[in-house]
Amino acid sequence: MELNFTAEDQAFRAEVRDFIEANYPIELKRKVEAGLELGKDDYVRWQKILHAKGWIAPKWPVEFGGTGWSPTQRYIFEEELTAASTPRIIPFGLAMLGPVLMEYGSKSQQARYLPDILSSDTWWAQGYSEPGAGSDLASLKTRAEPQGDHYLVNGSKIWTTYGHYADWIFCLVRTSQEEKKQKGISFLLIDMNDPGISVAPIITADGKHVVNQVFFEDVRVPKENLVGEEGAGWTIAKFLLGHERTNIAGVAASKRQVLRIKEIAGREQSGGRSLLQDQRYRDKLSQLEIELLALEYTNLRVLSAEAAGQQIGPEASLLKVKGTEVQQRITELLVEAVGYYALPYDLDALRFGWQEREPIGPDYAAVLAPHYFDWRKSSIYGGSNEIQKNIISKAVLGL
Protein backbone atom coordinates (compact mmCIF):
# COMPACT_ATOMS: atom_id res chain seq x y z
CA MET A 1 0.00 0.00 0.00
CA GLU A 2 1.40 3.37 -1.01
CA LEU A 3 0.14 6.61 0.47
CA ASN A 4 0.29 9.46 -2.04
CA PHE A 5 -0.82 12.98 -1.19
CA THR A 6 -2.46 15.24 -3.75
CA ALA A 7 -1.52 18.87 -4.28
CA GLU A 8 -4.61 19.80 -2.25
CA ASP A 9 -3.44 17.55 0.58
CA GLN A 10 -0.01 19.16 0.55
CA ALA A 11 -1.59 22.62 0.62
CA PHE A 12 -3.72 21.55 3.57
CA ARG A 13 -0.63 20.27 5.40
CA ALA A 14 1.07 23.64 4.86
CA GLU A 15 -2.00 25.44 6.19
CA VAL A 16 -2.06 23.32 9.35
CA ARG A 17 1.68 23.72 9.87
CA ASP A 18 1.52 27.50 9.46
CA PHE A 19 -1.40 27.77 11.89
CA ILE A 20 0.39 25.76 14.57
CA GLU A 21 3.57 27.76 14.16
CA ALA A 22 1.66 31.03 14.53
CA ASN A 23 -0.66 30.03 17.38
CA TYR A 24 0.99 27.36 19.52
CA PRO A 25 2.25 29.03 22.75
CA ILE A 26 6.01 28.59 22.96
CA GLU A 27 6.03 28.03 26.73
CA LEU A 28 3.51 25.20 26.33
CA LYS A 29 5.58 23.67 23.54
CA ARG A 30 8.65 23.69 25.80
CA LYS A 31 6.78 21.86 28.57
CA VAL A 32 5.55 19.15 26.19
CA GLU A 33 8.94 18.64 24.54
CA ALA A 34 10.65 18.39 27.94
CA GLY A 35 8.17 15.68 28.98
CA LEU A 36 6.89 17.76 31.91
CA GLU A 37 3.56 17.15 33.61
CA LEU A 38 0.70 19.21 32.14
CA GLY A 39 -2.21 20.62 34.13
CA LYS A 40 -5.84 21.19 33.22
CA ASP A 41 -5.17 24.78 32.14
CA ASP A 42 -2.49 23.62 29.69
CA TYR A 43 -4.83 21.19 27.92
CA VAL A 44 -7.79 23.58 27.89
CA ARG A 45 -5.69 26.47 26.61
CA TRP A 46 -4.59 24.56 23.51
CA GLN A 47 -8.03 23.06 22.88
CA LYS A 48 -9.63 26.51 22.98
CA ILE A 49 -7.11 27.73 20.39
CA LEU A 50 -8.14 24.87 18.09
CA HIS A 51 -11.82 25.52 18.80
CA ALA A 52 -11.49 29.18 17.85
CA LYS A 53 -10.10 28.02 14.50
CA GLY A 54 -12.90 25.46 14.11
CA TRP A 55 -10.46 22.54 14.20
CA ILE A 56 -11.17 20.92 17.55
CA ALA A 57 -13.44 18.09 16.33
CA PRO A 58 -12.21 16.73 12.96
CA LYS A 59 -14.30 13.54 13.25
CA TRP A 60 -17.59 15.25 14.11
CA PRO A 61 -20.21 15.83 11.40
CA VAL A 62 -20.35 19.38 10.10
CA GLU A 63 -23.86 19.91 11.47
CA PHE A 64 -22.53 19.38 15.00
CA GLY A 65 -19.48 21.61 14.59
CA GLY A 66 -17.07 19.28 12.82
CA THR A 67 -14.66 20.18 10.04
CA GLY A 68 -15.95 18.07 7.16
CA TRP A 69 -12.41 16.89 6.46
CA SER A 70 -11.61 13.72 4.54
CA PRO A 71 -9.85 10.81 6.30
CA THR A 72 -6.62 11.91 4.62
CA GLN A 73 -6.96 15.43 5.98
CA ARG A 74 -7.67 14.11 9.47
CA TYR A 75 -4.58 11.92 9.16
CA ILE A 76 -2.46 14.89 8.08
CA PHE A 77 -3.85 17.05 10.89
CA GLU A 78 -2.95 14.46 13.53
CA GLU A 79 0.53 14.05 12.04
CA GLU A 80 1.19 17.79 12.14
CA LEU A 81 -0.10 18.19 15.70
CA THR A 82 2.18 15.40 16.84
CA ALA A 83 5.17 16.67 14.87
CA ALA A 84 4.77 20.06 16.59
CA SER A 85 4.64 18.43 20.06
CA THR A 86 1.21 19.81 20.93
CA PRO A 87 -0.67 18.46 23.98
CA ARG A 88 -2.94 15.49 23.31
CA ILE A 89 -6.61 16.33 22.81
CA ILE A 90 -8.38 15.01 25.92
CA PRO A 91 -10.71 12.38 24.43
CA PHE A 92 -13.48 11.88 26.99
CA GLY A 93 -15.81 14.57 25.68
CA LEU A 94 -14.67 15.00 22.10
CA ALA A 95 -13.82 11.45 21.02
CA MET A 96 -16.07 9.42 23.33
CA LEU A 97 -19.17 11.14 24.68
CA GLY A 98 -19.68 13.43 21.68
CA PRO A 99 -20.21 10.57 19.19
CA VAL A 100 -22.43 8.77 21.72
CA LEU A 101 -24.73 11.78 22.07
CA MET A 102 -24.93 12.21 18.30
CA GLU A 103 -25.88 8.56 17.88
CA TYR A 104 -28.05 7.88 20.94
CA GLY A 105 -28.74 11.20 22.69
CA SER A 106 -31.94 13.20 22.52
CA LYS A 107 -32.10 16.54 20.70
CA SER A 108 -32.21 18.34 24.05
CA GLN A 109 -29.12 16.45 25.28
CA GLN A 110 -27.25 17.27 22.08
CA ALA A 111 -28.17 20.95 22.39
CA ARG A 112 -27.21 21.06 26.07
CA TYR A 113 -23.90 19.19 26.10
CA LEU A 114 -22.26 19.26 22.67
CA PRO A 115 -21.46 23.01 22.51
CA ASP A 116 -19.60 22.94 25.83
CA ILE A 117 -17.69 19.84 24.76
CA LEU A 118 -16.58 21.65 21.60
CA SER A 119 -15.51 24.78 23.47
CA SER A 120 -13.80 22.80 26.27
CA ASP A 121 -15.91 24.67 28.80
CA THR A 122 -16.93 21.31 30.31
CA TRP A 123 -14.38 18.65 31.26
CA TRP A 124 -15.81 15.13 31.10
CA ALA A 125 -14.57 11.95 32.76
CA GLN A 126 -15.38 8.32 32.01
CA GLY A 127 -17.01 6.14 34.69
CA TYR A 128 -16.72 2.55 33.49
CA SER A 129 -14.34 0.38 35.56
CA GLU A 130 -15.07 -0.50 39.18
CA PRO A 131 -13.26 -2.45 41.88
CA GLY A 132 -13.95 -6.02 40.76
CA ALA A 133 -15.32 -4.94 37.36
CA GLY A 134 -12.49 -3.98 35.04
CA SER A 135 -11.98 -6.36 32.15
CA ASP A 136 -15.28 -8.02 33.13
CA LEU A 137 -17.15 -4.74 32.85
CA ALA A 138 -20.58 -6.40 32.80
CA SER A 139 -20.05 -7.26 36.50
CA LEU A 140 -20.35 -3.61 37.52
CA LYS A 141 -22.35 -2.96 40.70
CA THR A 142 -22.91 0.80 40.80
CA ARG A 143 -26.69 1.07 41.08
CA ALA A 144 -29.08 3.73 39.82
CA GLU A 145 -32.45 3.14 41.48
CA PRO A 146 -35.44 4.91 39.88
CA GLN A 147 -37.22 7.21 42.33
CA GLY A 148 -39.84 9.45 40.75
CA ASP A 149 -38.19 11.90 38.36
CA HIS A 150 -34.65 10.96 39.32
CA TYR A 151 -32.25 8.08 39.97
CA LEU A 152 -30.49 7.47 43.28
CA VAL A 153 -26.93 6.42 42.48
CA ASN A 154 -24.68 4.46 44.85
CA GLY A 155 -21.34 2.79 44.17
CA SER A 156 -17.89 3.73 42.92
CA LYS A 157 -15.78 3.95 39.79
CA ILE A 158 -12.02 3.43 39.61
CA TRP A 159 -9.11 4.40 37.34
CA THR A 160 -11.07 7.55 36.47
CA THR A 161 -8.58 9.53 34.40
CA TYR A 162 -8.52 13.23 35.34
CA GLY A 163 -11.61 12.73 37.50
CA HIS A 164 -10.24 15.43 39.81
CA TYR A 165 -10.57 17.92 36.93
CA ALA A 166 -13.99 16.78 35.73
CA ASP A 167 -17.18 18.86 35.75
CA TRP A 168 -19.29 15.89 34.56
CA ILE A 169 -18.88 12.15 34.26
CA PHE A 170 -20.62 9.65 31.97
CA CYS A 171 -21.24 6.37 33.77
CA LEU A 172 -22.39 2.85 33.19
CA VAL A 173 -24.81 2.01 36.00
CA ARG A 174 -27.04 -0.93 36.86
CA THR A 175 -30.72 0.00 36.63
CA SER A 176 -32.10 -3.57 36.91
CA GLN A 177 -31.08 -7.13 37.71
CA GLU A 178 -31.28 -9.39 34.67
CA GLU A 179 -30.30 -13.00 34.00
CA LYS A 180 -27.91 -11.67 31.40
CA LYS A 181 -25.82 -9.04 33.20
CA GLN A 182 -25.40 -6.78 30.17
CA LYS A 183 -29.17 -6.20 29.86
CA GLY A 184 -29.48 -4.35 33.17
CA ILE A 185 -26.90 -1.64 32.40
CA SER A 186 -27.75 1.96 31.48
CA PHE A 187 -25.74 5.03 30.40
CA LEU A 188 -26.09 8.03 32.72
CA LEU A 189 -24.66 11.58 32.76
CA ILE A 190 -23.79 12.85 36.24
CA ASP A 191 -22.79 16.31 37.44
CA MET A 192 -19.59 15.94 39.48
CA ASN A 193 -20.67 18.86 41.70
CA ASP A 194 -23.78 17.01 42.92
CA PRO A 195 -23.93 16.24 46.66
CA GLY A 196 -22.74 12.75 47.57
CA ILE A 197 -19.82 12.59 45.12
CA SER A 198 -16.23 12.37 46.36
CA VAL A 199 -12.95 11.82 44.52
CA ALA A 200 -9.93 9.99 45.98
CA PRO A 201 -6.58 10.24 44.17
CA ILE A 202 -4.64 7.18 43.00
CA ILE A 203 -0.91 7.79 42.57
CA THR A 204 0.43 5.64 39.73
CA ALA A 205 3.82 3.96 39.35
CA ASP A 206 5.32 7.05 37.72
CA GLY A 207 4.45 9.14 40.80
CA LYS A 208 1.73 11.20 39.08
CA HIS A 209 -1.87 11.91 40.03
CA VAL A 210 -3.83 11.21 36.88
CA VAL A 211 -6.34 8.54 37.90
CA ASN A 212 -8.82 8.43 40.77
CA GLN A 213 -11.57 6.51 42.50
CA VAL A 214 -14.94 8.25 42.43
CA PHE A 215 -17.56 7.46 45.10
CA PHE A 216 -21.34 7.98 44.76
CA GLU A 217 -23.45 8.03 47.91
CA ASP A 218 -27.18 8.67 47.42
CA VAL A 219 -26.52 10.96 44.45
CA ARG A 220 -29.74 12.28 42.88
CA VAL A 221 -29.51 12.28 39.09
CA PRO A 222 -32.44 13.57 36.96
CA LYS A 223 -33.91 10.93 34.65
CA GLU A 224 -33.44 13.34 31.76
CA ASN A 225 -29.71 12.55 32.09
CA LEU A 226 -30.28 9.00 30.87
CA VAL A 227 -28.83 8.51 27.36
CA GLY A 228 -30.93 6.17 25.24
CA GLU A 229 -33.30 3.78 26.96
CA GLU A 230 -32.90 1.97 30.25
CA GLY A 231 -30.93 -1.21 29.68
CA ALA A 232 -29.27 0.09 26.50
CA GLY A 233 -26.03 0.97 28.25
CA TRP A 234 -24.11 -2.07 27.08
CA THR A 235 -24.87 -1.33 23.43
CA ILE A 236 -23.81 2.29 23.92
CA ALA A 237 -20.67 1.19 25.78
CA LYS A 238 -19.56 -1.03 22.90
CA PHE A 239 -20.13 1.84 20.46
CA LEU A 240 -18.04 4.18 22.62
CA LEU A 241 -15.26 1.67 23.19
CA GLY A 242 -14.89 1.21 19.44
CA HIS A 243 -14.03 4.92 19.15
CA GLU A 244 -11.76 4.80 22.20
CA ARG A 245 -9.77 1.79 21.01
CA THR A 246 -9.20 3.29 17.57
CA ASN A 247 -7.84 6.46 19.18
CA ILE A 248 -5.58 4.47 21.52
CA ALA A 249 -3.59 3.21 18.51
CA GLY A 250 -1.73 6.56 18.57
CA VAL A 251 0.16 6.05 15.31
CA ALA A 252 1.28 9.67 14.86
CA ALA A 253 2.58 9.90 18.41
CA SER A 254 4.49 6.64 18.03
CA LYS A 255 6.09 7.86 14.78
CA ARG A 256 7.23 10.96 16.62
CA GLN A 257 8.71 8.87 19.41
CA VAL A 258 10.62 6.68 16.95
CA LEU A 259 12.34 9.84 15.69
CA ARG A 260 13.19 10.63 19.30
CA ILE A 261 14.73 7.18 19.73
CA LYS A 262 16.92 7.76 16.68
CA GLU A 263 17.95 11.20 17.93
CA ILE A 264 18.98 9.91 21.38
CA ALA A 265 20.51 6.62 20.22
CA GLY A 266 22.40 8.43 17.46
CA ARG A 267 24.40 10.55 19.92
CA GLU A 268 28.04 9.65 20.31
CA GLN A 269 28.96 7.78 23.48
CA SER A 270 32.34 7.14 25.05
CA GLY A 271 34.67 5.75 22.41
CA GLY A 272 33.09 7.85 19.66
CA ARG A 273 30.39 5.31 18.75
CA SER A 274 26.62 5.65 18.98
CA LEU A 275 24.09 3.05 20.01
CA LEU A 276 22.68 3.10 16.47
CA GLN A 277 25.92 1.53 15.36
CA ASP A 278 25.13 -1.52 17.47
CA GLN A 279 23.64 -4.22 15.22
CA ARG A 280 21.39 -5.73 17.91
CA TYR A 281 19.90 -2.35 18.79
CA ARG A 282 19.34 -1.50 15.12
CA ASP A 283 17.55 -4.84 14.66
CA LYS A 284 15.17 -4.04 17.53
CA LEU A 285 14.48 -0.58 16.13
CA SER A 286 13.94 -1.91 12.60
CA GLN A 287 11.44 -4.49 13.82
CA LEU A 288 9.58 -1.75 15.69
CA GLU A 289 9.43 0.44 12.58
CA ILE A 290 8.06 -2.43 10.48
CA GLU A 291 5.32 -3.11 13.02
CA LEU A 292 4.48 0.59 13.26
CA LEU A 293 4.22 0.89 9.47
CA ALA A 294 1.82 -2.07 9.35
CA LEU A 295 -0.21 -0.49 12.18
CA GLU A 296 -0.36 2.82 10.32
CA TYR A 297 -1.73 1.27 7.14
CA THR A 298 -4.28 -0.74 9.10
CA ASN A 299 -5.38 2.43 10.85
CA LEU A 300 -5.77 4.19 7.51
CA ARG A 301 -7.93 1.37 6.19
CA VAL A 302 -10.19 1.66 9.24
CA LEU A 303 -10.45 5.44 8.79
CA SER A 304 -11.39 5.00 5.13
CA ALA A 305 -14.03 2.39 5.97
CA GLU A 306 -15.43 4.63 8.70
CA ALA A 307 -15.64 7.55 6.26
CA ALA A 308 -17.59 5.29 3.90
CA GLY A 309 -20.19 4.73 6.63
CA GLN A 310 -19.04 1.32 7.81
CA GLN A 311 -19.24 0.47 11.52
CA ILE A 312 -15.99 -0.12 13.39
CA GLY A 313 -15.70 -3.82 14.20
CA PRO A 314 -12.93 -6.05 15.55
CA GLU A 315 -10.44 -3.82 13.75
CA ALA A 316 -10.69 -1.44 16.72
CA SER A 317 -9.51 -4.22 19.04
CA LEU A 318 -6.64 -5.08 16.70
CA LEU A 319 -5.52 -1.44 16.60
CA LYS A 320 -5.71 -1.21 20.38
CA VAL A 321 -3.62 -4.33 20.95
CA LYS A 322 -0.90 -3.56 18.43
CA GLY A 323 -0.89 0.18 19.13
CA THR A 324 -0.23 -0.29 22.83
CA GLU A 325 2.38 -2.99 22.23
CA VAL A 326 4.24 -0.56 19.96
CA GLN A 327 3.95 2.24 22.54
CA GLN A 328 5.40 0.05 25.29
CA ARG A 329 8.23 -1.13 23.05
CA ILE A 330 9.10 2.50 22.32
CA THR A 331 9.51 3.30 26.01
CA GLU A 332 11.73 0.22 26.41
CA LEU A 333 14.03 1.32 23.59
CA LEU A 334 14.18 4.87 24.95
CA VAL A 335 15.24 3.63 28.39
CA GLU A 336 17.78 1.32 26.78
CA ALA A 337 19.15 4.26 24.77
CA VAL A 338 20.11 6.24 27.92
CA GLY A 339 21.30 3.21 29.89
CA TYR A 340 22.08 3.81 33.56
CA TYR A 341 20.98 7.47 33.33
CA ALA A 342 17.39 6.18 33.51
CA LEU A 343 18.04 4.56 36.89
CA PRO A 344 17.70 7.64 39.18
CA TYR A 345 13.89 7.78 38.55
CA ASP A 346 13.57 11.42 39.52
CA LEU A 347 9.85 12.19 39.97
CA ASP A 348 10.54 15.92 40.28
CA ALA A 349 11.77 15.81 36.70
CA LEU A 350 8.14 15.62 35.58
CA ARG A 351 7.39 19.04 37.05
CA PHE A 352 8.18 22.53 35.85
CA GLY A 353 11.36 24.00 37.29
CA TRP A 354 13.27 20.78 37.92
CA GLN A 355 16.08 21.98 35.62
CA GLU A 356 17.02 24.59 38.23
CA ARG A 357 18.82 21.70 40.01
CA GLU A 358 21.83 19.87 38.70
CA PRO A 359 20.38 16.88 36.76
CA ILE A 360 21.90 13.40 36.84
CA GLY A 361 22.89 12.76 33.26
CA PRO A 362 21.40 14.45 30.18
CA ASP A 363 18.17 16.45 30.59
CA TYR A 364 16.17 14.21 28.26
CA ALA A 365 16.98 11.09 30.32
CA ALA A 366 15.32 12.20 33.55
CA VAL A 367 11.70 11.65 32.41
CA LEU A 368 12.21 8.36 30.57
CA ALA A 369 11.92 5.96 33.52
CA PRO A 370 8.68 7.55 34.83
CA HIS A 371 7.24 7.43 31.31
CA TYR A 372 8.30 3.80 30.94
CA PHE A 373 6.38 2.83 34.07
CA ASP A 374 3.39 4.98 33.11
CA TRP A 375 2.99 3.26 29.74
CA ARG A 376 2.69 -0.19 31.36
CA LYS A 377 -0.99 0.72 31.81
CA SER A 378 -1.65 1.21 28.09
CA SER A 379 -2.22 -2.51 27.50
CA ILE A 380 -4.87 -2.50 30.26
CA TYR A 381 -7.02 0.60 29.78
CA GLY A 382 -9.71 0.71 27.12
CA GLY A 383 -10.22 -3.01 27.73
CA SER A 384 -7.17 -5.16 28.45
CA ASN A 385 -5.29 -6.64 25.50
CA GLU A 386 -6.23 -10.15 26.63
CA ILE A 387 -9.92 -9.22 26.33
CA GLN A 388 -9.30 -7.63 22.92
CA LYS A 389 -7.72 -10.86 21.68
CA ASN A 390 -10.84 -12.73 22.79
CA ILE A 391 -12.99 -10.25 20.84
CA ILE A 392 -10.85 -10.73 17.73
CA SER A 393 -10.94 -14.52 18.01
CA LYS A 394 -14.76 -14.55 18.28
CA ALA A 395 -15.44 -11.94 15.58
CA VAL A 396 -12.81 -12.97 13.04
CA LEU A 397 -12.03 -16.62 13.71
CA GLY A 398 -15.42 -17.65 15.08
CA LEU A 399 -13.87 -19.24 18.16
C-alpha positions in Angstrom: 0.0 0.0 0.0 1.4 3.4 -1.0 0.1 6.6 0.5 0.3 9.5 -2.0 -0.8 13.0 -1.2 -2.5 15.2 -3.7 -1.5 18.9 -4.3 -4.6 19.8 -2.3 -3.4 17.6 0.6 0.0 19.2 0.6 -1.6 22.6 0.6 -3.7 21.6 3.6 -0.6 20.3 5.4 1.1 23.6 4.9 -2.0 25.4 6.2 -2.1 23.3 9.3 1.7 23.7 9.9 1.5 27.5 9.5 -1.4 27.8 11.9 0.4 25.8 14.6 3.6 27.8 14.2 1.7 31.0 14.5 -0.7 30.0 17.4 1.0 27.4 19.5 2.2 29.0 22.7 6.0 28.6 23.0 6.0 28.0 26.7 3.5 25.2 26.3 5.6 23.7 23.5 8.7 23.7 25.8 6.8 21.9 28.6 5.6 19.1 26.2 8.9 18.6 24.5 10.6 18.4 27.9 8.2 15.7 29.0 6.9 17.8 31.9 3.6 17.2 33.6 0.7 19.2 32.1 -2.2 20.6 34.1 -5.8 21.2 33.2 -5.2 24.8 32.1 -2.5 23.6 29.7 -4.8 21.2 27.9 -7.8 23.6 27.9 -5.7 26.5 26.6 -4.6 24.6 23.5 -8.0 23.1 22.9 -9.6 26.5 23.0 -7.1 27.7 20.4 -8.1 24.9 18.1 -11.8 25.5 18.8 -11.5 29.2 17.8 -10.1 28.0 14.5 -12.9 25.5 14.1 -10.5 22.5 14.2 -11.2 20.9 17.6 -13.4 18.1 16.3 -12.2 16.7 13.0 -14.3 13.5 13.3 -17.6 15.3 14.1 -20.2 15.8 11.4 -20.3 19.4 10.1 -23.9 19.9 11.5 -22.5 19.4 15.0 -19.5 21.6 14.6 -17.1 19.3 12.8 -14.7 20.2 10.0 -15.9 18.1 7.2 -12.4 16.9 6.5 -11.6 13.7 4.5 -9.8 10.8 6.3 -6.6 11.9 4.6 -7.0 15.4 6.0 -7.7 14.1 9.5 -4.6 11.9 9.2 -2.5 14.9 8.1 -3.9 17.0 10.9 -2.9 14.5 13.5 0.5 14.1 12.0 1.2 17.8 12.1 -0.1 18.2 15.7 2.2 15.4 16.8 5.2 16.7 14.9 4.8 20.1 16.6 4.6 18.4 20.1 1.2 19.8 20.9 -0.7 18.5 24.0 -2.9 15.5 23.3 -6.6 16.3 22.8 -8.4 15.0 25.9 -10.7 12.4 24.4 -13.5 11.9 27.0 -15.8 14.6 25.7 -14.7 15.0 22.1 -13.8 11.5 21.0 -16.1 9.4 23.3 -19.2 11.1 24.7 -19.7 13.4 21.7 -20.2 10.6 19.2 -22.4 8.8 21.7 -24.7 11.8 22.1 -24.9 12.2 18.3 -25.9 8.6 17.9 -28.0 7.9 20.9 -28.7 11.2 22.7 -31.9 13.2 22.5 -32.1 16.5 20.7 -32.2 18.3 24.0 -29.1 16.4 25.3 -27.3 17.3 22.1 -28.2 20.9 22.4 -27.2 21.1 26.1 -23.9 19.2 26.1 -22.3 19.3 22.7 -21.5 23.0 22.5 -19.6 22.9 25.8 -17.7 19.8 24.8 -16.6 21.6 21.6 -15.5 24.8 23.5 -13.8 22.8 26.3 -15.9 24.7 28.8 -16.9 21.3 30.3 -14.4 18.7 31.3 -15.8 15.1 31.1 -14.6 12.0 32.8 -15.4 8.3 32.0 -17.0 6.1 34.7 -16.7 2.5 33.5 -14.3 0.4 35.6 -15.1 -0.5 39.2 -13.3 -2.5 41.9 -14.0 -6.0 40.8 -15.3 -4.9 37.4 -12.5 -4.0 35.0 -12.0 -6.4 32.2 -15.3 -8.0 33.1 -17.1 -4.7 32.9 -20.6 -6.4 32.8 -20.1 -7.3 36.5 -20.3 -3.6 37.5 -22.3 -3.0 40.7 -22.9 0.8 40.8 -26.7 1.1 41.1 -29.1 3.7 39.8 -32.5 3.1 41.5 -35.4 4.9 39.9 -37.2 7.2 42.3 -39.8 9.5 40.8 -38.2 11.9 38.4 -34.6 11.0 39.3 -32.3 8.1 40.0 -30.5 7.5 43.3 -26.9 6.4 42.5 -24.7 4.5 44.9 -21.3 2.8 44.2 -17.9 3.7 42.9 -15.8 3.9 39.8 -12.0 3.4 39.6 -9.1 4.4 37.3 -11.1 7.5 36.5 -8.6 9.5 34.4 -8.5 13.2 35.3 -11.6 12.7 37.5 -10.2 15.4 39.8 -10.6 17.9 36.9 -14.0 16.8 35.7 -17.2 18.9 35.7 -19.3 15.9 34.6 -18.9 12.1 34.3 -20.6 9.6 32.0 -21.2 6.4 33.8 -22.4 2.8 33.2 -24.8 2.0 36.0 -27.0 -0.9 36.9 -30.7 0.0 36.6 -32.1 -3.6 36.9 -31.1 -7.1 37.7 -31.3 -9.4 34.7 -30.3 -13.0 34.0 -27.9 -11.7 31.4 -25.8 -9.0 33.2 -25.4 -6.8 30.2 -29.2 -6.2 29.9 -29.5 -4.3 33.2 -26.9 -1.6 32.4 -27.7 2.0 31.5 -25.7 5.0 30.4 -26.1 8.0 32.7 -24.7 11.6 32.8 -23.8 12.8 36.2 -22.8 16.3 37.4 -19.6 15.9 39.5 -20.7 18.9 41.7 -23.8 17.0 42.9 -23.9 16.2 46.7 -22.7 12.8 47.6 -19.8 12.6 45.1 -16.2 12.4 46.4 -12.9 11.8 44.5 -9.9 10.0 46.0 -6.6 10.2 44.2 -4.6 7.2 43.0 -0.9 7.8 42.6 0.4 5.6 39.7 3.8 4.0 39.3 5.3 7.0 37.7 4.4 9.1 40.8 1.7 11.2 39.1 -1.9 11.9 40.0 -3.8 11.2 36.9 -6.3 8.5 37.9 -8.8 8.4 40.8 -11.6 6.5 42.5 -14.9 8.3 42.4 -17.6 7.5 45.1 -21.3 8.0 44.8 -23.5 8.0 47.9 -27.2 8.7 47.4 -26.5 11.0 44.4 -29.7 12.3 42.9 -29.5 12.3 39.1 -32.4 13.6 37.0 -33.9 10.9 34.6 -33.4 13.3 31.8 -29.7 12.6 32.1 -30.3 9.0 30.9 -28.8 8.5 27.4 -30.9 6.2 25.2 -33.3 3.8 27.0 -32.9 2.0 30.2 -30.9 -1.2 29.7 -29.3 0.1 26.5 -26.0 1.0 28.3 -24.1 -2.1 27.1 -24.9 -1.3 23.4 -23.8 2.3 23.9 -20.7 1.2 25.8 -19.6 -1.0 22.9 -20.1 1.8 20.5 -18.0 4.2 22.6 -15.3 1.7 23.2 -14.9 1.2 19.4 -14.0 4.9 19.1 -11.8 4.8 22.2 -9.8 1.8 21.0 -9.2 3.3 17.6 -7.8 6.5 19.2 -5.6 4.5 21.5 -3.6 3.2 18.5 -1.7 6.6 18.6 0.2 6.1 15.3 1.3 9.7 14.9 2.6 9.9 18.4 4.5 6.6 18.0 6.1 7.9 14.8 7.2 11.0 16.6 8.7 8.9 19.4 10.6 6.7 16.9 12.3 9.8 15.7 13.2 10.6 19.3 14.7 7.2 19.7 16.9 7.8 16.7 18.0 11.2 17.9 19.0 9.9 21.4 20.5 6.6 20.2 22.4 8.4 17.5 24.4 10.5 19.9 28.0 9.7 20.3 29.0 7.8 23.5 32.3 7.1 25.0 34.7 5.8 22.4 33.1 7.8 19.7 30.4 5.3 18.8 26.6 5.6 19.0 24.1 3.0 20.0 22.7 3.1 16.5 25.9 1.5 15.4 25.1 -1.5 17.5 23.6 -4.2 15.2 21.4 -5.7 17.9 19.9 -2.3 18.8 19.3 -1.5 15.1 17.5 -4.8 14.7 15.2 -4.0 17.5 14.5 -0.6 16.1 13.9 -1.9 12.6 11.4 -4.5 13.8 9.6 -1.7 15.7 9.4 0.4 12.6 8.1 -2.4 10.5 5.3 -3.1 13.0 4.5 0.6 13.3 4.2 0.9 9.5 1.8 -2.1 9.4 -0.2 -0.5 12.2 -0.4 2.8 10.3 -1.7 1.3 7.1 -4.3 -0.7 9.1 -5.4 2.4 10.9 -5.8 4.2 7.5 -7.9 1.4 6.2 -10.2 1.7 9.2 -10.4 5.4 8.8 -11.4 5.0 5.1 -14.0 2.4 6.0 -15.4 4.6 8.7 -15.6 7.6 6.3 -17.6 5.3 3.9 -20.2 4.7 6.6 -19.0 1.3 7.8 -19.2 0.5 11.5 -16.0 -0.1 13.4 -15.7 -3.8 14.2 -12.9 -6.1 15.6 -10.4 -3.8 13.7 -10.7 -1.4 16.7 -9.5 -4.2 19.0 -6.6 -5.1 16.7 -5.5 -1.4 16.6 -5.7 -1.2 20.4 -3.6 -4.3 20.9 -0.9 -3.6 18.4 -0.9 0.2 19.1 -0.2 -0.3 22.8 2.4 -3.0 22.2 4.2 -0.6 20.0 3.9 2.2 22.5 5.4 0.0 25.3 8.2 -1.1 23.0 9.1 2.5 22.3 9.5 3.3 26.0 11.7 0.2 26.4 14.0 1.3 23.6 14.2 4.9 25.0 15.2 3.6 28.4 17.8 1.3 26.8 19.1 4.3 24.8 20.1 6.2 27.9 21.3 3.2 29.9 22.1 3.8 33.6 21.0 7.5 33.3 17.4 6.2 33.5 18.0 4.6 36.9 17.7 7.6 39.2 13.9 7.8 38.5 13.6 11.4 39.5 9.8 12.2 40.0 10.5 15.9 40.3 11.8 15.8 36.7 8.1 15.6 35.6 7.4 19.0 37.1 8.2 22.5 35.9 11.4 24.0 37.3 13.3 20.8 37.9 16.1 22.0 35.6 17.0 24.6 38.2 18.8 21.7 40.0 21.8 19.9 38.7 20.4 16.9 36.8 21.9 13.4 36.8 22.9 12.8 33.3 21.4 14.4 30.2 18.2 16.4 30.6 16.2 14.2 28.3 17.0 11.1 30.3 15.3 12.2 33.5 11.7 11.7 32.4 12.2 8.4 30.6 11.9 6.0 33.5 8.7 7.6 34.8 7.2 7.4 31.3 8.3 3.8 30.9 6.4 2.8 34.1 3.4 5.0 33.1 3.0 3.3 29.7 2.7 -0.2 31.4 -1.0 0.7 31.8 -1.7 1.2 28.1 -2.2 -2.5 27.5 -4.9 -2.5 30.3 -7.0 0.6 29.8 -9.7 0.7 27.1 -10.2 -3.0 27.7 -7.2 -5.2 28.4 -5.3 -6.6 25.5 -6.2 -10.1 26.6 -9.9 -9.2 26.3 -9.3 -7.6 22.9 -7.7 -10.9 21.7 -10.8 -12.7 22.8 -13.0 -10.2 20.8 -10.9 -10.7 17.7 -10.9 -14.5 18.0 -14.8 -14.6 18.3 -15.4 -11.9 15.6 -12.8 -13.0 13.0 -12.0 -16.6 13.7 -15.4 -17.6 15.1 -13.9 -19.2 18.2 
